[in-house]
Amino acid sequence: PKNLAEQQVIPKPINVKATGSSFEINSNTSIQYQSDELQPIATYLAEILRPATGFEIPVKIMDSKPSSDHIFLTLTDSVSSVEGYQLETKENGIVIKANKPAGLFYGVQTLRQLLPASIEKGTKVSDTLLVATGIITDSPSYGYRGAMLDVSRHFFGVDDVKRVIDLLSIYKMNRLHLHLSDDQGWRIEIKSWPNLTTHGGSSEVGGGEGGFYTQEQYKDIVKYAQDRFITIVPEIDMPGHTNAALASYPELNCNGKAPELYHGTKVGFSTFCIDKEITYKFIDDVFGELAAMTPGEYIHIGGDESHVTPIKDYIRFINRAQKIVEKHGKKVVGWDEIAHATLLPNTVVQYWSKGENAIKGIEQGAKVLMSPATKAYLDMQYDSITPIGLHWAAYIEVDEAYNWDLATFEEGISKENIIGIDAPLWTETVETMDDIEYLVFPRVMGLAEIGWTPASQRSWDEYKVRLGKHKDRLDALDINYYPSTRVPWE
Ligand SMILES: CC1=[NH+][C@H]2[C@@H](O1)O[C@H](CO)[C@@H](O)[C@@H]2O
């Protein structure tokens, strides 16, 4: 195989020491884990290797006396970072060490990329599976590395969401933010307010049939994500972007009249009725049911573009909404306008358009989640002829999506203020899984690297070669990526 140091792993590992030989995965190879909690990770790797090799690849608790030819997964305090790992490959076996299971999972993702791309096809490969020997010591720069899928403008079913989870996990992303409600659709069943989905979930942009997740389906998505060390961050956008909820319940409207369902793509025309107590009963019920099925620590309350909510009302609303979320045991994330309100100590400000809002948040002691629209918005067209996507913020080619850093993007927002990166895919113009993959890939890979690898170790000139050599892997994974002419695809 290529020397370990010449491998094309994305995100780029922090430290690679090659020893110039190789380990062969053979018919004796087993995957052995140190404790039962690690068995699912061992099985995850086995289920990649078995179809590719045709070997049995048994998965079992570690033998008392380790022998050769095996892959070992062990936890140890000698790895300090909670998501870090050490991957050591010798001629007679592989040992992946980590402090927590997540680190082992990331070591497995790196091992996956040290093997030929053909293993991703799920069929028997001709080449012998050789892994270059050496030691990879790796850990992420930021703890929040994620993407957002807007399932409101266009609805995407459970299988599409699971495909997104599969693909994000390959690049060590650990958050999926689901934009579950907006003007055009309410996508999560709330048992105490059933019309939200029976009516509010029945359409989408362009007038299609929409759809929604039952609570069982949402829990299935949460577990599928958790098994891949991805935490779901659910968003209920408010007080603006609420036409679907307002259309579902007349009593939520100040004038007591429910608007029609909305199939367009305008923003900023809707608002909850700030002065009605039922509004707060509503969000208390919604956040109560959502929190009960969301193991992650965050619930996103939206807060963007409340253009028809008087600012003083907006502030009162955001202040109350935060307290309701925290009453249900969750921390709050909101789009950067929420910084006009009084932020609770754990509230995170998601920077999408106004740096001064994020800085207002920092002045209140808040942390920032970086999603600047000119760099991280995956719904932006690559250029003026990209068939889908928007360009209100910018055209974002693959190099432009890579050529920036979280800690230097905005004067006044530095590393210690930032919890990580979130790459939003808004779906006004996105209707199919192919559309999702076309806008998300390859840019999300560079954004995953921005969240993982220190800026001092990154450059477009080096990354573009590594990305170009990743082509056969993207093809093997059947990803409908944008073949940018700025990448030397091999
Ligand atoms: C936070 C935010 N609010 C707006 C803005 O981003 O632009 C998106 C399109 O790029 C749009 O869909 C969204 O409703």
The ligand as an SDF file (V2000), in Angstrom:
LIG
                    3D

 14 15  0  0  0  0  0  0  0  0999 V2000
  -30.6580   31.2290    9.5790 C   0  0  0  0  0  0  0  0  0  0  0  0
  -31.2520   31.5170    8.2440 C   0  0  0  0  0  0  0  0  0  0  0  0
  -32.5140   31.8940    8.0200 N   0  0  0  0  0  0  0  0  0  0  0  0
  -32.7360   31.9350    6.6000 C   0  0  0  0  0  0  0  0  0  0  0  0
  -31.2920   32.1510    6.0980 C   0  0  0  0  0  0  0  0  0  0  0  0
  -30.5310   31.4060    7.0750 O   0  0  0  0  0  0  0  0  0  0  0  0
  -31.0310   31.7070    4.7640 O   0  0  0  0  0  0  0  0  0  0  0  0
  -31.5690   30.4590    4.3720 C   0  0  0  0  0  0  0  0  0  0  0  0
  -31.2760   30.2160    2.8940 C   0  0  0  0  0  0  0  0  0  0  0  0
  -29.8900   30.2730    2.6170 O   0  0  0  0  0  0  0  0  0  0  0  0
  -33.0760   30.3910    4.6410 C   0  0  0  0  0  0  0  0  0  0  0  0
  -33.5950   29.1400    4.2200 O   0  0  0  0  0  0  0  0  0  0  0  0
  -33.3060   30.5820    6.1440 C   0  0  0  0  0  0  0  0  0  0  0  0
  -34.7110   30.5200    6.4200 O   0  0  0  0  0  0  0  0  0  0  0  0
  1  2  1  0
  2  3  2  0
  2  6  1  0
  3  4  1  0
  4  5  1  0
  4 13  1  0
  5  6  1  0
  5  7  1  0
  7  8  1  0
  8  9  1  0
  8 11  1  0
  9 10  1  0
 11 12  1  0
 11 13  1  0
 13 14  1  0
M  CHG  1   3   1
M  END
$$$$
